Amino acid sequence: MAEISQKPFPNDDLNRLDRLRLTLRPALLYVVSFAQFFDIVNGASVSVAILPIAQDLHFTVPQVLWILNAYTISFAGLLLVSGRLGDLFGHRRMFMFGLFWFALWALVVSFSTSPIMFILARALQGMGAAATVPTAMALIATTYPAGPERTKAFSIFGAFGGLGAIVGILLAGGLIASIGWVWIFRISAIAALILLALSFVVIPVTPRKAEKPKIDYLGAITATSGVTGIVYYIITGVEYGWGNAKTIPVFVVALALIALFIFIESRVLAPLMPLRIWKLKSFTTSVVLAFVSMAKFQGIIYYVNMTFQEVYEWSPIKTALGFLVHALLAVVVFAVLGRLLPRLPLKPLILTGFLLRSVTALMFSFVDEHTSYWALPFPAFIIHIFGVGLSLLPIQITA
């Protein structure tokens, strides 16, 4: 009887913890948004730090591409599988695992002593990022009801992502000029561990599913291999040529795996990606637009970064300062849009956003070594951030 009377105490403690999580529920949005923010900050920072990393670790010319590619391939290849595992085993659990894994391998990357160690650790770090991003979005979708509240939440989440790309460049410039590129990864690790501790407190625990999760193993293998193969083909095509005998076979096999994945998904009882979602016109259109939008965004950031460093011959810190107006304006634009979007029609905004981004690309195409920063890059940045806000945020909300 004494043993029975002592059992309620752990439950009481658990209830108090649950009540604390309920009180801190508004902080959930900012925890998951900061997780995406630091994922993107990390990636953007490395794009600026390529040359210092290559010099310090003695990368050969063919190996230099893998400073970025190792992370990109593992991240892209595992996104779909990670999202589905979150559905099956709990988004909170998968999100927290991703943060831990990201922090662990970010720390290992910072202590790399050779190109091989750096590339392997960077690929493993990408797996952690792949686990956090889709589960972060799922946590928002399941926490906030459909309507203005969810729209505002996704606006904030999207704003953190867009801001991360710019802050990453600013951070890299400052760190490279002061304490070194290794702190790009150490700061990422520290931030991820802080977010992990906060996640334990602010993300509610959901009950386990009664039925045993059914995992689509064949779908997971074919999807991951297919997407990885396509990303690998695109990346290595830059070096060898996209019609080269070293790259074409990879692309053909990747397409065959994607086709096999689609066939499997149409047959299995618990598919990794139910094909019925693609029958929703708004979802399909949003995914295509999101693909184009992110490609344009990353392309502009990379192109401008190279323009500042290679055409203007700016140092990393001066390059970072060149992006400052973009970063500061992003905070204002995204904050305002987060409040306005729930009350505005989204289609006209998306169209306007893409038109503004096209103007930005056209302006940067005229930049050369004789062009003043204030004449084209500065106003182009202002137009660009409005274009990103008016297109990317409504696209995410629509999807």
Secondary structure, 3 states (H helix, E strand, C coil): CHHHHHCHHHHHHHHHHHHHHHHCHHHHHHHHHHHHHHHHHHHHHHHHCHHHHHHHHCCCHHHHCHHHHHHHHHHHHHHHHHHHHHHHHCHHHHHHHHHHHHHHHHHHHHCCCCHHHHHHHHHHHHHHHHHHHHHHHHHHHHHCCCCHHHHHHHHHHHHHHHHHHHHHHHHHHHHHHCCCCHHHHHHHHHHHHHHHHHHHHHCCCCCCCCCCCCCCHHHHHHHHHHHHHHHHHHHHHHHHCCCCCCCHHHHHHHHHHHHHHHHHHCCCCCCCCCHHHHHCHHHHHHHHHHHHHHHHHHHHHHHHHHHHHHHCCCCHHHHHHHCHHHHHHHHHHHHHHHHHHHHCCHHHHHHHHHHHHHHHHHHHCCCCCCCCCCCCHHHHHHHHHHHHHHHHHHHHHHC
